[in-house]
Amino acid sequence: MSPIPFLKFPNFNIYSTPLLILVVQGLIFGFLLLWRYHQKRNISDLLLALILIITCYHRTTYTIGFMDWYDTFRNTKINYYLISLGMVLAPLLYFYVKSITTSDFKFNKRDIWHFVPWLIFFVFKGFILIYDASQPGFNETQNGYMVINLQWKYLDPVFTLFSTFQMLLYLAFTFQLFYEYKNKIQHYFSNVFKLELNWIRNFLFIYSLIFIYGVIQIFINEVITELSWTQKWWLQFCSALAVIYVGIKGYFTDTIKLTSLNFESDYKVNLLKNKQIVPNKISEDLIKKKEQLNSYFEKEKPFLNPDLNLIELSKKVNMNRAELSEVINEGFDLNFNDFVNTFRVNAFKEKLQKGEHKQLSLLGIAYDCGFNSKATFNRVFKKLTHTSPTQYLNSQVN
């Protein structure tokens, strides 16, 4: 009597078990994010959930393969139903970062065009399934005529090449979007440590490394030597590990949506128009506002508030945001962050001269001057003084 097929599956071994555990954990975080989206309607949760679920889904072929699915069920049709979602993943990475770094982000109907390439691929896969399923002997074989003679020979190489260039393009746009965001927050916030979203940087690096690893593996397999399934397993394992990191950080990191700010202000355009009309008046007005702002900072010391931002300050000095940005950028030749932190650093130096470092730590003094983190303080101090706080103190003592 031949053994019952299902007794061979699943086979838990050193290849299948790690993938299974990691994929299941990744799916849990994906569904947790879906649940949070259902409760709070934060589009970034939905997008990250889809990214996690798709990444886990792509590990399915190898996970069940190492569990002996294909050896146990020789005529399985799972290859017809497991459709690559790589062409969906690329734009999702972009829209996820955009949803966090763009004020009032909304997914528009025109954004659907980003997913049209995958829809075309899906139609081809559907056609192949319908054709092969209609051929005699389909139930007795694992892969039909169209899969072997059309998909594997022609479609898969074309779509693999297309998805590779597509992912490269979207990653480039996404990195550009992220670093533009990091530059913009310097013009709106005095302390940017909590807003820098370094986790998003790590997120992008992880998916970039996985992408590069995958491209190298394809090149080696197609050009140099055919890799074994166990050699290809390492890419799946690293991807599954990445899913856990992304799931944990993505779920527990507070990615603040900047819904109250419009980074695309056109005040500079209006400023140039005004300068062309009455340049002398603008220059005099700028000097007057510059003196007003400098006097306000020296007397009221708003920089002591660690949460000071452009909007809050504009209300206190009776200027709109565009006027205030003009005064800081054009009058002081600084962005908002450097402008405010210059006063904080000067206040820190004054406290050292008064000997307050004998009663408080340097970090304690920094907090009193408006800084809200050790990392921000050290970085800003070195940027503005070209020395560390400790080195500066020692130079003053000596």
N, C-alpha and C positions, 0 to 999 in steps of 0.2 A: 504494500500500500504506500502510495506517495504521500509525503508529509503535507499537512494542511498549510497552504500558503501563508495565512496570517500569523502562523507560529514563528515564521522567519522575520516578520516585521512587527515591531521596530527592533532594530539591533542597536543597543546603546554601547558605544565604544568611545575611544579617545578622540575620534573625529566628530562623531555625531552629537555626543552629549554636550560638549562645550557650546557648540552652535545652538543646540536646542535650548539650553538654559539662557544664554544671552539673548536669543531672539524672543523668547517668551517674556523676559524682563523688559526688553525694548518695546514690545507690544503693549505691555501693561502701562508703561509711561505714555505711549501713544494714546491709549484709550482714556487715561487720566486727563490728558490735555484736551481730548474731545469732550469729556464731561465738563471740564472747566469752561470750555468754549460755550457749551450749552447753557451754563449758568451765567457767565459774564459777557458773552458775545465779543470776546477779544479775538479779532481775526488772526493775530499772530499765533495764538494757541492752536487754532484750526490748521494753519499752514505748517507749524512745526509737527503737529500730530500726523499730518499726511506725510511729511518727510520721514518721520520715524517709521511709520507703518510701511511705506514703500521700501525703505532700506531693509527692514526686516523681511518683507515679502521677497526681495531679491535674494535673500539667503535661503529661501525655501528649497530650491532645486538641489543645493548641496546638502542641506540638512537632511532631507528625506532620502537623498541619494546615499549618503553615508550610513543611513539607517536601513539600507538594503531594500528600499521601495522598488527600485527598477529591477533588481534581481528577483524579488519575490513576485512582482506583478509584471511579467514580461511584456504584456500587451497593453500596458498603461497608456492612457491618452493624455496624461498630465502635461506633456510638452505642448499640447495644443492650447491648454487653458492657462498655463503660466506665461503671461505675456509681459515682456520687459517694459518697465515704466521709467526707464532712464530719461526718455524725452519729456516726461512729466516732471521728474525730479529736478532737472536743471532750472526751469523757470520758477519752480516752487522755492528753491534756495534764494533766488533773487527777490521774489515777492515777500518771503519771510523777513529778510533783512530790511526791505523797503517798508514793511508794515511797522517796524520798530523805530526806524530812523526818520520816517516822514510824518509830518503833522497831519492829522485827520486822514490817514490813509484809508482808501476805500477801493475794493476790487470792482473794477468797471467791466462792462460787457466787452469792450474792445480788448481787454486783457485775455479773453478767451483765445484770441489769435495765437498766443504764445504756445497753446497746446494743440494746434492744428496738425503739426507734424506727427504727433503721437496718434491722433485720430486717423490719419492716413495709414499709419503702420497697423493700427487696430483693424481697419477695413481689410487690409491685405491678409492679416492673420485669420479674420473671419471667413474670407473667401477660400483660403487654403483649407480650413477645417470643413467647410461645407462641401467642397469638391472631393476631398479625400474620404469624407464620411459617406459619400454617395457611391464610392467604388467598391466592387466586390472584394471580400477578404479583409475589409478594414478592421473588423473586430479581432482578427487573428494576428495583427501586426502592431508594433509600437508606433512606427512612423510611416505615414503613407507616401504616395508618389510625389505629391506637390511639396511636402516638407523636404524630401531628399533632393529632388531635382530642381526646385525653384527657390524655396526658402533658404536652405543651407548653401546653395551654390551662388545665388545672386542677391536675394533680399537681405539676408543677414549681414554680408559684408558691406552693402550700401548703407544700411541703417546703422551699423556699428560705426562706420566712418562719419556719417552725419551726426550721430549722437555725441561722438568724441569732440568734433568741432563745436557742436552746440554747447556742450558742457564747458568747454574752454572759453567760449564767448560769454556765457552767462556768469561764470566765475569772475572773469575780468570786470564785467559791469558791476557785479556785486561788491567786489573789493573797492572799486571806484566809489560806489555809493556809500560804503561804510567809512572810507577815509574822508570823503566830503562831509559826512555827518560829524566826524571828529573835529574837523576844522571849523565847522559852523558853530558848534556849541561853545567854542572859545569866544565868540562874539555875543553870547547871550547869558552865560553863567560865570560866576566868580570862582566857584569850586566845581570842577567837572569830573572828579574822581568817580562818583557814583553814576555818572552819565556816560562815561567813556565806553561802556559795554564791551570790555575786553573779552568777555565770554563769547561775544559774537565774532570777534577776531579769531579766537581759538576754534570756534565752530567752522569758520570758513577755511582755516588752515587744515583742519581735520578732513573735511570733504575734498579739499584740493589734493591732499596727500593720498587719499583713497583713490581719487581719479587718476593721479600720476602712476600709482602702483598698478592700477588696472590697465592703463595704456602700455606700461612696460611689460606686463604679463602677456598682453595680447601680442605685442611685437615679438617677444621671445618665442611664444607658442607658434606664431605664424611664419616667422622668418628664420629663426635660429634652430630651435628644436621643440618638438611637441612635449608639452608638460603633462605630467601625470595628474590624476585627480587629487592625490595627496599634496602635490606641490602647489596646485591651485587653491587648496584648502586655506592656506595662510592668508590670502586676500579676504576670504570669507570670514575668517576668525578675527582679523584686524577690523573689518567693517562692523562685525557684531560687537566688538569691544567699544568701538566708537559710538555705536548706538546707545550704549549704557551711559557713557559720559554725556552725550548730547541730551539724552532723556532726563538725567538727574539735573544737570545745569539748566536746561531749558525749562524744566518744571519749577525748580526752586529759585531761580534767579529772577529778581524783580526787574523786568525790562520795561522801563518807564516810557510810556507813550507821550510824546511832546505835543499834546493836543492844543495847548494854549499858545503855541508859537507858530508863526509863519516864516520859515527860513527864506522863502523866496521874495523877500521884500524888495520893492523896486525903488527904494529911496535914493540909491546912488544914481539911477537914471534921472530922477527928478532933480537931484542936486546938480548934475552936469548941465541940465537944461537951464536951471536958475543961474549958474555961473556964467553961462554964455550971455545971459540977458543983463545981469547986474553984478559983475564979478567983484567990484570994489565994496559994494554993500554987503555981499556975502562974506567977504574977508573980514570986514569990521564986525559983523554980527558973530562970526565964528570966534574971533578973539574975545568978544564980550562973554559969550557963552562958556568959553574955555575958562576964563577967570572965575565965572560964577560957579562952575562945577568944581574947580580946584578949591575954591573957598569953602564950598559946602562940605567937601571931604575933610578938609583940615579942621573945620569947626564941629560938624555933626558926627564924623567918623562912621559912616554907614558901612564901611568895609569890615567892621567888627562883627557884622551879621554874616555868618558862614553861608546862609542861603540867599544872599543878595543876588538878584538877577537884573537883567536889563529892563524888564517891564516894571519891576518894583522901583528901581532907581528913577526911571523916567517920570513916574508919578510924584516922587519926592522932590524932584528938581523942576517940576512943571514944564517938562519937554515931552514931546511924543518920542516914540522909539527911534524913528528915523533921525530926528534932530540930535538925540543923545548919541546915537551911533556915529553921526557925522562929526560931532565934537570930539569924541574919543578917537575915532579912526583918523580923521584929518587933522584935528587940532593937536593931539598928543602923539600921533603916529603909532598907536597901539591898538590891539583889540581889547574888548571889554575885560577879558580874563586877565591879561597882563596889566591893564590899567589898574584894576582893583587890587591885584596881588602886589603891585609895586608899593601901594600904601601899606599893605599888611607887612611886607618885608621891612619897610622903613620903621613901622611901629615896633616890630620885633627887635630891630637894632637899637631903638631908643630904650627899650626895656632892658636890654643887655647893658647899655651904658649906665643905667640906674642901678645895676647890680641885682636885678630880680632873678637872675639865674642862680643866685645863692640860696633862694627859697623855693624856686620852682624848677622843674626840669625844662629842657629846651622845648620839648613837645608841649608841655603845659603852657609855656609862654606863647607858643605858636597857636594853640587853641584860643588863647585870650586875644590874639590878634586877628582872628577870623578864619583861620584854616580849620578844616574839618577832618583831616586825615594826615597821618605821618608821611605816607607816600607822596601826597600832593605837596606838602610843606617842603620836603627835601628836594623834590624835583623843581619846584618853583624857585626856591631859594638859590639853588645852584644855577638855574637858568638866568636869573636876574643879577646874581653877584659873582658867578663863575667860581664859586667855592662852596663847600658844605657848611652847614650851621656850626658844626663843631670846630672846623678849621677857622671859620670866621671868629668864633669866640676866643680861640687860642691866640689868634693874631692880635686881638684887642687886649687880651690880658698881658701878652708879652710886649 
